[in-house]
Structure formats: C-alpha cells, structure tokens
Amino acid sequence: MKLIVGLGNPGGKYARNRHNIGFMALDQIAADHGFAPWKGKHQGSISEGRFGSDRAVLLKPETFMNNSGQSVQAAMRFYKLDPADVIVLHDEIDLAPGKVKCKSGGGHAGHNGLRSIHAHIGPEYDRVRLGVGHPGHKDAVPGYVLRDFPKADADWLDDVLRGISDGATYLAAGDTAKFLNAVAMRVNPPRSGTGTKGPKPAKTPDPIQTEAVEEPQKSPFQKLMEKFR
C-alpha cells in the first residue's frame, strides 16, 4: 500500500496558491479514480481507494505546511508503513512552471513542508517535484508561493494535474518512467499527422540568357583563301 501525500495549507484562502499544488493534484487523482470521499483523520484529510488491485491512501495534511510531518507520521503509524511507502507531491520553485520530476531521498532544499517531514520520518521517501517557477530573488519566495496561480497559468496547470492523475497508477507501482511519460503526454502531446505530403512542384528553369557574339575579324590571308574555295 502507498501513502500519497500532497502538500499545502488548509482553508479556502490558500486553495489556489502555488504552495497548494500538491493538494490540487490529490483532488484530481481522487476525482478521476473514484476514491472515497475525503474525511478528517491523522491531522489531515484522507481519501482511500485503489489503483487496480493496489490499495492507496491519499493524505492532505491540515497542520499547515510547516508541520506537515506530524500528519504524515500519524498516518504512517496507523497504516504501519515505512518511509519507502510514502510519496510526497509538492511545489518546486527550482523547476520551471509545468515541469515535473521525481526524486527519492536527499535534502529538503529549504522547503518547509519537506523539512518537517524529514524531521518526523527521515529523508528516505519518494517525491514528485511540481515546478511553479522562481520569483527571481530568494527574499520574494514566501510571498510568491503564497499567491494564487494567475489566470495565464490555467492551461498548463490543468494539463499537469490531469497528467499526474493519468499516471497515478504507475506512480503507485513505482514506475516513474511511465508516470512521467503520462504527464508529458498531457503537457506536450504528440502532434497529429497531416496526411501524406504531395510532390514538390517542379522548379521552373531560369530562362536561358543569350548574348550576341561578335564574329572575329578575318585576316587578309583568310579572306584571300576564301576566294579560292
């Protein structure tokens, strides 16, 4: 069984923040895969369901971002899971908007939600890094991630969320290559064929340019010889 965690902050005023893209992804997965209604448990909201025969639990910690680890640890204890059974989806300012990457273990890179999870269960869990872009200066990061996605981002954001949902079965099975391919198929779908191209039109040859050629002047000897032909 997998515990799939989406990071964010609870409450309507945070719902469309960049920091809440993890919550958004889990909402998409739950809706598309017929998971049970959300209910409050383990200091968060959970939804249980299956990807085929594989059981999974979706968790949105409601401890606020900085204490996400408390909720994750509580859910792990209840379901008797190890860190290797946990997958965390979170916003990533070091990736361009729309980019998605997977990672196992490693540091938290200053992300407060991951910092809390590290403190409670250690670093040996899997992560899905969801690019939201960088404001350009580190001092602007807190305000940037706590602002809503602008309307201009609506299309790529919808594609990413649907792609994550498309690939959720592969993610839960540990096949990150197929998961990322499913996301890519939404974000950068292959272009459809436009039919067989016809033959290229024959190139019209350039008109031949002719120049008047002056006859060479004949020598007196040549003129004399012509008289006797």
Phi and psi in degrees as GROMACS dihedral restraints (atoms count N, CA, C in turn):
[ dihedral_restraints ]
;  ai    aj    ak    al  type     phi  dphi    fc
    3     4     5     6     1  -112.8    20    10
    4     5     6     7     1   141.8    20    10
    6     7     8     9     1  -104.7    20    10
    7     8     9    10     1   110.6    20    10
    9    10    11    12     1  -103.1    20    10
   10    11    12    13     1   116.3    20    10
   12    13    14    15     1  -108.1    20    10
   13    14    15    16     1   131.5    20    10
   15    16    17    18     1  -110.4    20    10
   16    17    18    19     1   131.8    20    10
   18    19    20    21     1   -94.5    20    10
   19    20    21    22     1   146.7    20    10
   21    22    23    24     1   175.7    20    10
   22    23    24    25     1  -171.4    20    10
   24    25    26    27     1  -118.0    20    10
   25    26    27    28     1   140.5    20    10
   27    28    29    30     1   -76.0    20    10
   28    29    30    31     1   153.3    20    10
   30    31    32    33     1   109.3    20    10
   31    32    33    34     1   146.1    20    10
   33    34    35    36     1   -60.2    20    10
   34    35    36    37     1   -33.2    20    10
   36    37    38    39     1   -70.4    20    10
   37    38    39    40     1   -16.4    20    10
   39    40    41    42     1  -101.3    20    10
   40    41    42    43     1    -6.1    20    10
   42    43    44    45     1   -55.0    20    10
   43    44    45    46     1   -36.1    20    10
   45    46    47    48     1  -106.1    20    10
   46    47    48    49     1    12.6    20    10
   48    49    50    51     1   -65.9    20    10
   49    50    51    52     1   152.8    20    10
   51    52    53    54     1   -58.8    20    10
   52    53    54    55     1   -34.9    20    10
   54    55    56    57     1   -64.3    20    10
   55    56    57    58     1   -17.3    20    10
   57    58    59    60     1  -101.3    20    10
   58    59    60    61     1    15.1    20    10
   60    61    62    63     1   -63.1    20    10
   61    62    63    64     1   -26.8    20    10
   63    64    65    66     1   -64.9    20    10
   64    65    66    67     1   -43.1    20    10
   66    67    68    69     1   -60.2    20    10
   67    68    69    70     1   -44.8    20    10
   69    70    71    72     1   -59.7    20    10
   70    71    72    73     1   -42.5    20    10
   72    73    74    75     1   -62.4    20    10
   73    74    75    76     1   -42.6    20    10
   75    76    77    78     1   -67.1    20    10
   76    77    78    79     1   -37.2    20    10
   78    79    80    81     1   -60.6    20    10
   79    80    81    82     1   -40.7    20    10
   81    82    83    84     1   -65.3    20    10
   82    83    84    85     1   -44.9    20    10
   84    85    86    87     1   -61.1    20    10
   85    86    87    88     1   -48.3    20    10
   87    88    89    90     1   -59.9    20    10
   88    89    90    91     1   -42.4    20    10
   90    91    92    93     1   -68.1    20    10
   91    92    93    94     1   -43.4    20    10
   93    94    95    96     1   -75.1    20    10
   94    95    96    97     1   -29.2    20    10
   96    97    98    99     1  -105.3    20    10
   97    98    99   100     1    11.7    20    10
   99   100   101   102     1    66.0    20    10
  100   101   102   103     1    35.3    20    10
  102   103   104   105     1   -71.7    20    10
  103   104   105   106     1   162.8    20    10
  105   106   107   108     1   -65.3    20    10
  106   107   108   109     1   158.7    20    10
  108   109   110   111     1   -58.1    20    10
  109   110   111   112     1   149.5    20    10
  111   112   113   114     1   -65.7    20    10
  112   113   114   115     1   142.2    20    10
  114   115   116   117     1  -142.6    20    10
  115   116   117   118     1   151.7    20    10
  117   118   119   120     1   -78.1    20    10
  118   119   120   121     1   126.0    20    10
  120   121   122   123     1  -168.9    20    10
  121   122   123   124     1   150.2    20    10
  123   124   125   126     1    56.4    20    10
  124   125   126   127     1    40.8    20    10
  126   127   128   129     1    59.0    20    10
  127   128   129   130     1    32.0    20    10
  129   130   131   132     1  -163.7    20    10
  130   131   132   133     1  -167.0    20    10
  132   133   134   135     1  -111.6    20    10
  133   134   135   136     1   133.3    20    10
  135   136   137   138     1  -124.3    20    10
  136   137   138   139     1   154.2    20    10
  138   139   140   141     1  -140.9    20    10
  139   140   141   142     1   126.1    20    10
  141   142   143   144     1  -105.2    20    10
  142   143   144   145     1   148.5    20    10
  144   145   146   147     1  -173.2    20    10
  145   146   147   148     1  -164.4    20    10
  147   148   149   150     1  -138.9    20    10
  148   149   150   151     1   148.1    20    10
  150   151   152   153     1  -109.2    20    10
  151   152   153   154     1    95.8    20    10
  153   154   155   156     1    67.4    20    10
  154   155   156   157     1  -122.6    20    10
  156   157   158   159     1   -92.6    20    10
  157   158   159   160     1    -2.8    20    10
  159   160   161   162     1   -93.8    20    10
  160   161   162   163     1   122.8    20    10
  162   163   164   165     1   -79.8    20    10
  163   164   165   166     1   145.9    20    10
  165   166   167   168     1  -146.6    20    10
  166   167   168   169     1   151.8    20    10
  168   169   170   171     1  -122.1    20    10
  169   170   171   172     1   127.9    20    10
  171   172   173   174     1   -96.6    20    10
  172   173   174   175     1   134.8    20    10
  174   175   176   177     1  -131.5    20    10
  175   176   177   178     1   127.8    20    10
  177   178   179   180     1  -114.1    20    10
  178   179   180   181     1   101.1    20    10
  180   181   182   183     1   -58.6    20    10
  181   182   183   184     1   137.7    20    10
  183   184   185   186     1  -114.5    20    10
  184   185   186   187     1    27.7    20    10
  186   187   188   189     1   -91.1    20    10
  187   188   189   190     1     4.0    20    10
  189   190   191   192     1    71.5    20    10
  190   191   192   193     1   154.1    20    10
  192   193   194   195     1   -50.7    20    10
  193   194   195   196     1   -45.8    20    10
  195   196   197   198     1   -66.4    20    10
  196   197   198   199     1   -14.2    20    10
  198   199   200   201     1  -121.1    20    10
  199   200   201   202     1    25.7    20    10
  201   202   203   204     1   -56.4    20    10
  202   203   204   205     1   -33.5    20    10
  204   205   206   207     1   -61.0    20    10
  205   206   207   208     1   -29.5    20    10
  207   208   209   210     1   -61.1    20    10
  208   209   210   211     1   -45.6    20    10
  210   211   212   213     1   -68.4    20    10
  211   212   213   214     1   -42.8    20    10
  213   214   215   216     1   -62.0    20    10
  214   215   216   217     1   -44.9    20    10
  216   217   218   219     1   -62.7    20    10
  217   218   219   220     1   -42.0    20    10
  219   220   221   222     1   -62.2    20    10
  220   221   222   223     1   -43.6    20    10
  222   223   224   225     1   -65.9    20    10
  223   224   225   226     1   -41.0    20    10
  225   226   227   228     1   -60.6    20    10
  226   227   228   229     1   -42.4    20    10
  228   229   230   231     1   -64.5    20    10
  229   230   231   232     1   -42.0    20    10
  231   232   233   234     1   -63.9    20    10
  232   233   234   235     1   -44.3    20    10
  234   235   236   237     1   -91.1    20    10
  235   236   237   238     1     1.5    20    10
  237   238   239   240     1    56.5    20    10
  238   239   240   241     1    55.3    20    10
  240   241   242   243     1  -110.0    20    10
  241   242   243   244     1   157.6    20    10
  243   244   245   246     1  -100.3    20    10
  244   245   246   247     1   162.8    20    10
  246   247   248   249     1   -54.6    20    10
  247   248   249   250     1   -31.9    20    10
  249   250   251   252     1   -66.7    20    10
  250   251   252   253     1   -14.7    20    10
  252   253   254   255     1   -90.5    20    10
  253   254   255   256     1     0.2    20    10
  255   256   257   258     1  -104.2    20    10
  256   257   258   259     1   134.8    20    10
  258   259   260   261     1  -125.3    20    10
  259   260   261   262     1   124.4    20    10
  261   262   263   264     1  -112.7    20    10
  262   263   264   265     1   127.2    20    10
  264   265   266   267     1  -104.2    20    10
  265   266   267   268     1   126.2    20    10
  267   268   269   270     1  -148.4    20    10
  268   269   270   271     1   161.3    20    10
  270   271   272   273     1   -71.4    20    10
  271   272   273   274     1   146.1    20    10
  273   274   275   276     1  -135.7    20    10
  274   275   276   277     1   109.5    20    10
  276   277   278   279     1   -75.8    20    10
  277   278   279   280     1   -17.0    20    10
  279   280   281   282     1   -87.2    20    10
  280   281   282   283     1     7.5    20    10
  282   283   284   285     1  -119.8    20    10
  283   284   285   286     1   144.0    20    10
  285   286   287   288     1   -63.1    20    10
  286   287   288   289     1   151.8    20    10
  288   289   290   291     1   -53.6    20    10
  289   290   291   292     1   130.7    20    10
  291   292   293   294     1    92.8    20    10
  292   293   294   295     1   -12.6    20    10
  294   295   296   297     1   -82.0    20    10
  295   296   297   298     1   141.0    20    10
  297   298   299   300     1  -131.4    20    10
  298   299   300   301     1   130.9    20    10
  300   301   302   303     1  -137.7    20    10
  301   302   303   304     1   154.8    20    10
  303   304   305   306     1  -111.5    20    10
  304   305   306   307     1   150.5    20    10
  306   307   308   309     1  -150.7    20    10
  307   308   309   310     1   145.1    20    10
  309   310   311   312     1  -120.4    20    10
  310   311   312   313     1   128.5    20    10
  312   313   314   315     1    66.6    20    10
  313   314   315   316     1  -167.2    20    10
  315   316   317   318     1    93.4    20    10
  316   317   318   319     1  -173.2    20    10
  318   319   320   321     1   -81.2    20    10
  319   320   321   322     1   175.0    20    10
  321   322   323   324     1   -97.9    20    10
  322   323   324   325     1    -7.1    20    10
  324   325   326   327     1    54.5    20    10
  325   326   327   328     1    29.8    20    10
  327   328   329   330     1    83.4    20    10
  328   329   330   331     1     0.3    20    10
  330   331   332   333     1   -73.9    20    10
  331   332   333   334     1   121.0    20    10
  333   334   335   336     1   -65.4    20    10
  334   335   336   337     1   -33.3    20    10
  336   337   338   339     1   -66.7    20    10
  337   338   339   340     1   -45.3    20    10
  339   340   341   342     1   -67.1    20    10
  340   341   342   343     1   -36.2    20    10
  342   343   344   345     1   -57.9    20    10
  343   344   345   346     1   -43.7    20    10
  345   346   347   348     1   -66.6    20    10
  346   347   348   349     1   -41.2    20    10
  348   349   350   351     1   -64.5    20    10
  349   350   351   352     1   -42.9    20    10
  351   352   353   354     1   -54.3    20    10
  352   353   354   355     1   -43.9    20    10
  354   355   356   357     1   -67.1    20    10
  355   356   357   358     1   -28.1    20    10
  357   358   359   360     1   -97.1    20    10
  358   359   360   361     1   -32.8    20    10
  360   361   362   363     1  -128.4    20    10
  361   362   363   364     1    -2.4    20    10
  363   364   365   366     1    88.6    20    10
  364   365   366   367     1   177.7    20    10
  366   367   368   369     1   -91.7    20    10
  367   368   369   370     1    -4.8    20    10
  369   370   371   372     1   -85.7    20    10
  370   371   372   373     1    60.0    20    10
  372   373   374   375     1  -130.4    20    10
  373   374   375   376     1   166.3    20    10
  375   376   377   378     1   -92.7    20    10
  376   377   378   379     1   152.5    20    10
  378   379   380   381     1  -136.3    20    10
  379   380   381   382     1   148.9    20    10
  381   382   383   384     1  -117.8    20    10
  382   383   384   385     1   113.9    20    10
  384   385   386   387     1   -92.0    20    10
  385   386   387   388     1   119.4    20    10
  387   388   389   390     1  -108.1    20    10
  388   389   390   391     1   107.7    20    10
  390   391   392   393     1   -64.3    20    10
  391   392   393   394     1   130.3    20    10
  393   394   395   396     1  -124.0    20    10
  394   395   396   397     1    -1.1    20    10
  396   397   398   399     1    85.4    20    10
  397   398   399   400     1   168.7    20    10
  399   400   401   402     1  -119.7    20    10
  400   401   402   403     1   140.6    20    10
  402   403   404   405     1   -72.4    20    10
  403   404   405   406     1   -11.2    20    10
  405   406   407   408     1   109.8    20    10
  406   407   408   409     1   -24.1    20    10
  408   409   410   411     1  -143.2    20    10
  409   410   411   412     1   139.1    20    10
  411   412   413   414     1   -61.7    20    10
  412   413   414   415     1   -29.5    20    10
  414   415   416   417     1   -69.0    20    10
  415   416   417   418     1   -19.4    20    10
  417   418   419   420     1   -91.0    20    10
  418   419   420   421     1    -6.1    20    10
  420   421   422   423     1   -60.4    20    10
  421   422   423   424     1   -49.7    20    10
  423   424   425   426     1   -55.2    20    10
  424   425   426   427     1   -47.2    20    10
  426   427   428   429     1   -66.3    20    10
  427   428   429   430     1   -34.5    20    10
  429   430   431   432     1   -65.7    20    10
  430   431   432   433     1   -49.3    20    10
  432   433   434   435     1   -73.5    20    10
  433   434   435   436     1   -19.2    20    10
  435   436   437   438     1   -96.3    20    10
  436   437   438   439     1    14.1    20    10
  438   439   440   441     1  -104.9    20    10
  439   440   441   442     1   154.3    20    10
  441   442   443   444     1   -68.0    20    10
  442   443   444   445     1   152.9    20    10
  444   445   446   447     1   -61.7    20    10
  445   446   447   448     1   133.9    20    10
  447   448   449   450     1   -71.2    20    10
  448   449   450   451     1   161.6    20    10
  450   451   452   453     1   -59.0    20    10
  451   452   453   454     1   -30.6    20    10
  453   454   455   456     1   -63.8    20    10
  454   455   456   457     1   -20.6    20    10
  456   457   458   459     1   -91.4    20    10
  457   458   459   460     1    -1.8    20    10
  459   460   461   462     1   -58.9    20    10
  460   461   462   463     1   -41.3    20    10
  462   463   464   465     1   -67.5    20    10
  463   464   465   466     1   -51.7    20    10
  465   466   467   468     1   -67.4    20    10
  466   467   468   469     1   -33.5    20    10
  468   469   470   471     1   -64.0    20    10
  469   470   471   472     1   -43.0    20    10
  471   472   473   474     1   -63.5    20    10
  472   473   474   475     1   -41.0    20    10
  474   475   476   477     1   -61.9    20    10
  475   476   477   478     1   -44.2    20    10
  477   478   479   480     1   -63.8    20    10
  478   479   480   481     1   -45.9    20    10
  480   481   482   483     1   -63.9    20    10
  481   482   483   484     1   -40.8    20    10
  483   484   485   486     1   -69.4    20    10
  484   485   486   487     1   -36.5    20    10
  486   487   488   489     1   -64.8    20    10
  487   488   489   490     1   -41.0    20    10
  489   490   491   492     1   -60.8    20    10
  490   491   492   493     1   -43.4    20    10
  492   493   494   495     1   -64.7    20    10
  493   494   495   496     1   -41.9    20    10
  495   496   497   498     1   -56.9    20    10
  496   497   498   499     1   -39.7    20    10
  498   499   500   501     1   -95.9    20    10
  499   500   501   502     1     5.8    20    10
  501   502   503   504     1   -59.3    20    10
  502   503   504   505     1   -36.8    20    10
  504   505   506   507     1   -60.8    20    10
  505   506   507   508     1   -43.0    20    10
  507   508   509   510     1   -67.5    20    10
  508   509   510   511     1   -38.1    20    10
  510   511   512   513     1   -60.9    20    10
  511   512   513   514     1   -46.5    20    10
  513   514   515   516     1   -64.9    20    10
  514   515   516   517     1   -29.0    20    10
  516   517   518   519     1   -84.5    20    10
  517   518   519   520     1    -4.8    20    10
  519   520   521   522     1    85.5    20    10
  520   521   522   523     1    10.6    20    10
  522   523   524   525     1   -95.9    20    10
  523   524   525   526     1    83.2    20    10
  525   526   527   528     1   -67.9    20    10
  526   527   528   529     1   -29.2    20    10
  528   529   530   531     1   -63.4    20    10
  529   530   531   532     1   -46.0    20    10
  531   532   533   534     1   -70.1    20    10
  532   533   534   535     1   -33.8    20    10
  534   535   536   537     1   -61.9    20    10
  535   536   537   538     1   -50.1    20    10
  537   538   539   540     1   -65.1    20    10
  538   539   540   541     1   -32.5    20    10
  540   541   542   543     1   -65.6    20    10
  541   542   543   544     1   -39.4    20    10
  543   544   545   546     1   -63.2    20    10
  544   545   546   547     1   -39.7    20    10
  546   547   548   549     1   -64.7    20    10
  547   548   549   550     1   -44.7    20    10
  549   550   551   552     1   -62.0    20    10
  550   551   552   553     1   -35.1    20    10
  552   553   554   555     1   -64.5    20    10
  553   554   555   556     1   -26.6    20    10
  555   556   557   558     1   -84.6    20    10
  556   557   558   559     1   -44.6    20    10
  558   559   560   561     1   -75.0    20    10
  559   560   561   562     1   -41.0    20    10
  561   562   563   564     1  -130.4    20    10
  562   563   564   565     1    71.0    20    10
  564   565   566   567     1   -64.7    20    10
  565   566   567   568     1   147.4    20    10
  567   568   569   570     1   -65.5    20    10
  568   569   570   571     1   144.5    20    10
  570   571   572   573     1   -74.8    20    10
  571   572   573   574     1   137.7    20    10
  573   574   575   576     1   -74.3    20    10
  574   575   576   577     1   153.1    20    10
  576   577   578   579     1   -68.8    20    10
  577   578   579   580     1   153.6    20    10
  579   580   581   582     1  -113.3    20    10
  580   581   582   583     1    20.1    20    10
  582   583   584   585     1    93.0    20    10
  583   584   585   586     1   173.6    20    10
  585   586   587   588     1   -77.5    20    10
  586   587   588   589     1   130.6    20    10
  588   589   590   591     1   -72.8    20    10
  589   590   591   592     1   139.4    20    10
  591   592   593   594     1   -76.0    20    10
  592   593   594   595     1   167.9    20    10
  594   595   596   597     1   -66.5    20    10
  595   596   597   598     1   147.2    20    10
  597   598   599   600     1   -66.9    20    10
  598   599   600   601     1   139.9    20    10
  600   601   602   603     1   -62.9    20    10
  601   602   603   604     1   143.1    20    10
  603   604   605   606     1   -65.1    20    10
  604   605   606   607     1   138.5    20    10
  606   607   608   609     1   -76.0    20    10
  607   608   609   610     1   128.5    20    10
  609   610   611   612     1   -70.7    20    10
  610   611   612   613     1   124.1    20    10
  612   613   614   615     1   -66.2    20    10
  613   614   615   616     1   146.3    20    10
  615   616   617   618     1   -64.8    20    10
  616   617   618   619     1   140.2    20    10
  618   619   620   621     1   -60.8    20    10
  619   620   621   622     1   141.4    20    10
  621   622   623   624     1   -75.1    20    10
  622   623   624   625     1   125.9    20    10
  624   625   626   627     1   -93.1    20    10
  625   626   627   628     1   130.0    20    10
  627   628   629   630     1  -113.7    20    10
  628   629   630   631     1   146.9    20    10
  630   631   632   633     1  -124.6    20    10
  631   632   633   634     1   144.2    20    10
  633   634   635   636     1   -66.8    20    10
  634   635   636   637     1   131.4    20    10
  636   637   638   639     1  -107.3    20    10
  637   638   639   640     1   122.0    20    10
  639   640   641   642     1   -75.3    20    10
  640   641   642   643     1   135.5    20    10
  642   643   644   645     1   -72.4    20    10
  643   644   645   646     1   138.2    20    10
  645   646   647   648     1   -67.2    20    10
  646   647   648   649     1   142.2    20    10
  648   649   650   651     1   -69.6    20    10
  649   650   651   652     1   139.5    20    10
  651   652   653   654     1   -89.6    20    10
  652   653   654   655     1   145.9    20    10
  654   655   656   657     1   -78.3    20    10
  655   656   657   658     1   159.9    20    10
  657   658   659   660     1   -56.0    20    10
  658   659   660   661     1   -35.0    20    10
  660   661   662   663     1   -65.2    20    10
  661   662   663   664     1   -41.0    20    10
  663   664   665   666     1   -67.1    20    10
  664   665   666   667     1   -36.6    20    10
  666   667   668   669     1   -65.6    20    10
  667   668   669   670     1   -38.8    20    10
  669   670   671   672     1   -67.7    20    10
  670   671   672   673     1   -38.8    20    10
  672   673   674   675     1   -66.4    20    10
  673   674   675   676     1   -35.6    20    10
  675   676   677   678     1   -64.9    20    10
  676   677   678   679     1   -28.4    20    10
  678   679   680   681     1   -65.6    20    10
  679   680   681   682     1   -29.7    20    10
  681   682   683   684     1   -96.1    20    10
  682   683   684   685     1     8.1    20    10
